[in-house]
């Protein structure tokens, strides 16, 4: 993937191993993508609204895509999704839930909040890389 401006992905994930898998998957095929990782929903909102450590726009460039885990400390993924999709400044940013949860209830709640995509994290690394590739091709 080549472009004049590097695309930015904000990834909110509290599990370090899952965050590392996303980083590795992106490096394999989308090396020009800037990945900004935060470890909970509160930090994701701080990033978007440029609060605290994210006040400088060079530290927190506007994301072209948001990847959200559902279950995170402080503020959950569904809460972040609802805020993003209800804010005119951010609602056009695609949000993809990337989670271990495959329940109909979680899918339904995410759809009600306006999620753009919902992907379940596979255990197999090759399948995980394929899902990250699909997400990037579709939403970037």
Protein Blocks (a to p, Z undefined) as FASTA:
>chain_A
ZZfbdcddddddfblklmmmmmmmmmmmmmmbccdddfbfklmmmmmnopajllpmklmg
cdfbdcddfbdghiafklmmmmmmmpmklmmpccddddfbfcfklmmmmmmnopabdcdd
dfblklmmmmmmmmmmmmZZ
